[in-house]
Amino acid sequence: MRGLKGKTAIVTGAGSGIGRAIALRLAAEGVTVGVFDINEAGAGDTVKAIEAADGKAVAVACDITDYAAVTAAVKSFESSTGAGTDILVNNAGWDTPMPFLKTEEAFWKKVTAINWFGPLHMTHAVAQGMAARKSGRVVNIASDAGRVGSTGEVVYSGCKGATIAFAKALAREVARSNVTVNTVCPGPTDTPAMDAFVGTGEQGQKIRDAMVRGVPLGRIGVPDDYPGLVAFLASDDAAFITGQTISVSGGLSMHG
Ligand SMILES: NC(=O)c1ccc[n+]([C@@H]2O[C@H](COP(=O)([O-])OP(=O)(O)OC[C@H]3O[C@@H](n4cnc5c(N)ncnc54)[C@H](O)[C@@H]3O)[C@@H](O)[C@H]2O)c1
């Protein structure tokens, strides 16, 4: 894709699932990737996989819920590359299914800290440099849950909806600084998060089968369904696209 070679990117939650697939693809496009994750072992494995494919990556331990830790981690990545960050992919996320009326405040705070404050912290820490340099790309990984809602994921859906609206408002603020902000919405996807969500036994399989029945293209997602769009949005080919929300979910939700 045009304009990616030699750039630097931070991908949060790149130690697993969708984030790892995005990190591998950006590295294959010639981008030096900061593999940000609270799970150091997972981040290390992603870096090894990138290096095995002759790519460049740095593992950075970072809890995105902690603003001071985020600013220190961004500083450390930028001093290791010797450059500002060109691309930020806000991918890290977490949830566990529970009916809203059975949830408690501590759970709301955890879901909100990761899925809502996390992208705020990361974007605030990274986009200031982008605006000053008059160049940057922010891509959020939200969810179709943020567009159409998801039973058992009420607070998470709220955070993902907030992320979508946040991207649109920020896109307006930073457009004249040549920074674009777009959001990709996966549907149900086969990752470790999905295993934790539905379980792996017979009951888990039943839930997966029901999910597949709801997808026009007849399957749930895999991590490799997303990196192409993320790389495109980060590339020069997407220079005139900002504030957009795009679902990658096999037609599960369709938006005009
Ligand atoms: N898997 C799905 O069905 C699905 C569907 C829609 C949207 N999404 C979204 O896609 C993104 C990636 O999900 P996934 O399925 O690959 O999940 P995953 O659990 O496989 O990976 C998430 C990664 O985020 C990291 N992480 C969690 N909390 C963190 C924190 N506080 N600081 C830094 N890193 C943290 C985890 O360690 C993990 O490596 C998430 O934003 C998720 O909400 C996933």
Ligand as a Chemical Component Dictionary entry (heavy atoms), coordinates in Angstrom:
data_LIG
# 
_chem_comp.id                   LIG 
_chem_comp.type                 NON-POLYMER 
_chem_comp.pdbx_formal_charge   0 
_chem_comp.three_letter_code    LIG 
# 
loop_
_chem_comp_atom.comp_id 
_chem_comp_atom.atom_id 
_chem_comp_atom.alt_atom_id 
_chem_comp_atom.type_symbol 
_chem_comp_atom.charge 
_chem_comp_atom.model_Cartn_x 
_chem_comp_atom.model_Cartn_y 
_chem_comp_atom.model_Cartn_z 
_chem_comp_atom.pdbx_ordinal 
LIG N1  N1  N 0  -13.171 -10.838 18.994 1  
LIG C1  C1  C 0  -14.334 -10.285 18.703 2  
LIG O1  O1  O 0  -15.360 -10.955 18.506 3  
LIG C2  C2  C 0  -14.438 -8.784  18.571 4  
LIG C3  C3  C 0  -15.618 -8.263  18.014 5  
LIG C4  C4  C 0  -15.743 -6.888  17.883 6  
LIG C5  C5  C 0  -14.731 -6.050  18.312 7  
LIG N2  N2  N 1  -13.595 -6.590  18.853 8  
LIG C6  C6  C 0  -12.575 -5.647  19.315 9  
LIG O2  O2  O 0  -11.354 -5.942  18.671 10 
LIG C7  C7  C 0  -10.268 -5.572  19.529 11 
LIG C8  C8  C 0  -9.308  -6.739  19.674 12 
LIG O3  O3  O 0  -10.012 -7.831  20.247 13 
LIG P1  P1  P 0  -9.477  -9.330  20.197 14 
LIG O4  O4  O 0  -10.671 -10.175 19.967 15 
LIG O5  O5  O -1 -8.306  -9.445  19.302 16 
LIG O6  O6  O 0  -9.064  -9.508  21.746 17 
LIG P2  P2  P 0  -7.864  -10.303 22.441 18 
LIG O7  O7  O 0  -8.315  -10.535 23.847 19 
LIG O8  O8  O 0  -7.429  -11.462 21.619 20 
LIG O9  O9  O 0  -6.719  -9.206  22.454 21 
LIG C9  C9  C 0  -6.843  -8.023  23.186 22 
LIG C10 C10 C 0  -5.471  -7.610  23.649 23 
LIG O10 O10 O 0  -5.641  -6.389  24.396 24 
LIG C11 C11 C 0  -4.763  -6.460  25.509 25 
LIG N3  N3  N 0  -5.229  -5.595  26.596 26 
LIG C12 C12 C 0  -6.320  -5.772  27.391 27 
LIG N4  N4  N 0  -6.358  -4.823  28.328 28 
LIG C13 C13 C 0  -5.292  -4.011  28.128 29 
LIG C14 C14 C 0  -4.795  -2.860  28.789 30 
LIG N5  N5  N 0  -5.390  -2.358  29.864 31 
LIG N6  N6  N 0  -3.669  -2.273  28.307 32 
LIG C15 C15 C 0  -3.029  -2.792  27.222 33 
LIG N7  N7  N 0  -3.448  -3.897  26.579 34 
LIG C16 C16 C 0  -4.570  -4.503  27.022 35 
LIG C17 C17 C 0  -4.789  -7.927  25.932 36 
LIG O11 O11 O 0  -3.667  -8.273  26.742 37 
LIG C18 C18 C 0  -4.796  -8.628  24.577 38 
LIG O12 O12 O 0  -3.476  -8.909  24.132 39 
LIG C19 C19 C 0  -10.909 -5.126  20.858 40 
LIG O13 O13 O 0  -11.017 -3.728  20.895 41 
LIG C20 C20 C 0  -12.283 -5.758  20.796 42 
LIG O14 O14 O 0  -13.210 -5.043  21.575 43 
LIG C21 C21 C 0  -13.422 -7.926  18.985 44 
# 
loop_
_chem_comp_bond.comp_id 
_chem_comp_bond.atom_id_1 
_chem_comp_bond.atom_id_2 
_chem_comp_bond.value_order 
_chem_comp_bond.pdbx_ordinal 
LIG N1  C1  SING 1  
LIG C1  O1  DOUB 2  
LIG C1  C2  SING 3  
LIG C2  C3  SING 4  
LIG C2  C21 DOUB 5  
LIG C3  C4  DOUB 6  
LIG C4  C5  SING 7  
LIG C5  N2  DOUB 8  
LIG N2  C6  SING 9  
LIG N2  C21 SING 10 
LIG C6  O2  SING 11 
LIG C6  C20 SING 12 
LIG O2  C7  SING 13 
LIG C7  C8  SING 14 
LIG C7  C19 SING 15 
LIG C8  O3  SING 16 
LIG O3  P1  SING 17 
LIG P1  O4  DOUB 18 
LIG P1  O5  SING 19 
LIG P1  O6  SING 20 
LIG O6  P2  SING 21 
LIG P2  O7  DOUB 22 
LIG P2  O8  SING 23 
LIG P2  O9  SING 24 
LIG O9  C9  SING 25 
LIG C9  C10 SING 26 
LIG C10 O10 SING 27 
LIG C10 C18 SING 28 
LIG O10 C11 SING 29 
LIG C11 N3  SING 30 
LIG C11 C17 SING 31 
LIG N3  C12 SING 32 
LIG N3  C16 SING 33 
LIG C12 N4  DOUB 34 
LIG N4  C13 SING 35 
LIG C13 C14 SING 36 
LIG C13 C16 DOUB 37 
LIG C14 N5  SING 38 
LIG C14 N6  DOUB 39 
LIG N6  C15 SING 40 
LIG C15 N7  DOUB 41 
LIG N7  C16 SING 42 
LIG C17 O11 SING 43 
LIG C17 C18 SING 44 
LIG C18 O12 SING 45 
LIG C19 O13 SING 46 
LIG C19 C20 SING 47 
LIG C20 O14 SING 48 
# 
